[in-house]
Amino acid sequence: MPHDLIHLLRAALGPTKVDTSDATLGARRHDYWVASHVRDFAGTPGPKPACVVRPAAIADVKAVLRIANEYRAPVIPFGLGSGVVGGVVASADAILLDMGAMNAVRSIDSFNLLASFDAGKNGLEAEKEVAEFGLTIGHWPQSIAVSTVGGWIATRASGQFSTAHGNIEDIVHSIEAVLPNGDLVTLGKGPRASAGPDLRHLMLGSEGALGVITGVTLSLCRAPQSRAVSAFEAPDMRAGFEFQREIIQAGWRPPVARQYDERESRRLDHRATACLILFVHEGPAEVVAAETAAVAAMARAADIPAAPSDIVDHWLSHRNTVPSWDQFLSRGIVLDTVEISADWIAIDAIYEEATQSLQSVEGCLAGSAHSSHLYRSGLNLYFTFAVQVADPAKMESVYFDCWRRIMEATDAYGGSLAHHHGIGRVRRAWLERELGATGVALLRSLKQTLDPNGIMNPGVLIPDA
């Protein structure tokens, strides 16, 4: 990057908002994507960005994008770096736009149940802010303490309580963003609108490729009056899937519905002998009591016995523990989690084919899955793989091979190749399988229209980026 461009940025924003120190640049080279950590471990780390810019206001973001457009400099939006699919991979000429300083609570409206935040607001802090009013966002991703509300929008995130509360697209009320040319736009207004296409979806899942999200208004819920938990043990995954299908299609919506295969069940609780299914029930006390009783009755009808409910309590208290990739890489183990979704007809075949394929990989320590998001027409699967790799130089190729096996099994049965982590770089070669050639062409057209100079987070989303 030309030095005069950094000088322009400092002149426009002030010298303290533009950082070129080695320590800062090194800390912002990438997000939590395993492949980036594998490269670090192998001694071939990616480049540092040219500078890290920390905007404090919308005017700063607008100024950065206008300067970047003039110089055709790449701009990479950065929240808290918790992304796991390669949404942030720096280049030596890039402006890394660290949104962490834009973290204000703009308003909390307990009458209309709306809360507005700067996009850089930490997710757990946002939840705590609304909790003081007896409210909840209802969005609980595992990364809640290390992700931002803007990042939730950019990655089209899903939370652990989604069966009742919905995913982020069901919770968001409006989105404020700066387009690549520096113009500000607010997308969304009322509780529902029929004013042409819903333009909020331009930013939902955009991964920083179509603009910079600067503010988010979320639709809240009152904190639940009551909570209960229940657990069951299905003989196999197929029986568990059918049990969950009957529950959701009967009209019950436990906020948390999770099913683990035998391997993951044993890892979750040593007492497990088959496939654990966990539920959290929340809401008015009468509803919780009715739902808990109905689910238990359906379990008895399906010959699925109850399991100790303290398994759910243990999960609730440990659910946001996130491992350090480096502690595995140092032992020669490459691993990751991969989420997909499919309808009820396809989900069992995808589970069987993907896990069997993973378990055939040389050195496989784990090839397993659980479901964590439940819908009337299907559910998701969250695969885990861990492989012992004797030659560190082969870690990256083994990593991508495991991903390929899951993507191929999912695609073979018509499943969706991404449930909530987005596309980033790890899935972009598969996007045409998801959207079709015409769909990808449409996405390219949107990108070209909104970002003709290609400055916004180049390398993500678009298959040949």
Secondary structure, DSSP 4 states (H G I P E B T S, - for coil): --HHHHHHHHHHH-GGGEE--HHHHHHTSB-S-HHHHHHHHTT-PPPPPSEEE---SHHHHHHHHHHHHHHT--EEEESSS--SSSS-B--TT-EEEEGGG---EEEEETTTTEEEEETT-BHHHHHHHHHTTTEE-----TTGGG-BHHHHHHHT---TTHHHH--HHHHEEEEEEE-TTS-EEEE--SSS--SSS-THHHHTT-TTSS-EEEEEEEE-EEPPSEEEEEEEEESSHHHHHHHHHHHHHTT---SEEEEE-HHHHHHH-TT-SSEEEEEEEEESHHHHHHHHHHHHHHHHHTT--B--THHHHHHHHHTT----HHHHHTTTEEEEEEEEEEETTTHHHHHHHHHHHHHTSTTEEEEEEEE--EETTEEEEEEEEEEE-SSGGGHHHHHHHHHHHHHHHHHHTT-BS-SSS--TTTSGGGHHHHHHHHHHHHHHHHHHHH-TT--BSTTSSSTT-
